[in-house]
Amino acid sequence: MPNPFRKTASVDEPYAIFKGFGDFEWRVLKTYKVPTSEAKDPYARWFVAARSPATFGSWEFGDTYRNEILRYGQLSSCTEDWNRAYHGDH
C-alpha cells in the first residue's frame, strides 16, 4: 500500500493538526512512511509546520519525530483519510 500522505500539503490544508501545551501547534504536511510502519519505528518523522509563543506567530517548517507530537500534542482536526488511516474509522 502506498503512503497516502507522501505529497506535501499546504499549511492551510494540512493532513492533521495537533495542539499542545502553551499554544504549541503542529500541522502535519507530509509523512515518510505508512502508519503501520511508523508504529514500529521509534524514529518515524513527519514534515510539519509548527508554531509556538517562541515563533511569534510565524510557522517553522521541518521534520519532527512522530512520537514527540503524539506525546505532547492532542489531535485537534484531521482529514477523513488521516482519520481512516490512523484511527480505522470508516
ZIQUI-V432263 format. One line per field, one symbol per residue. ss: DSSP state (H for helix, E for strand, L for the rest). phi: phi as a letter, one per 20 degrees, with the letter a starting at -180 (. if undefined). A space follows every 50 residues. Layout:
BEGIN
ss: ???
phi: ???
END
This chain:
BEGIN
ss: LLLLLLLLLELLELLEEEEEHHHEEEEEEEELLLHHHHLLLLLLEEEEEE ELHHHLLLLEEEEEEHHHHHHHEEEEEELHHHHHHHHLLL
phi: .fffdfefeeffcffbcddcfmmfbddfdacdcfgffffedfdfccecdc bbgfelneeddrecfgfffffddcfdaaffffgffecmfd
END
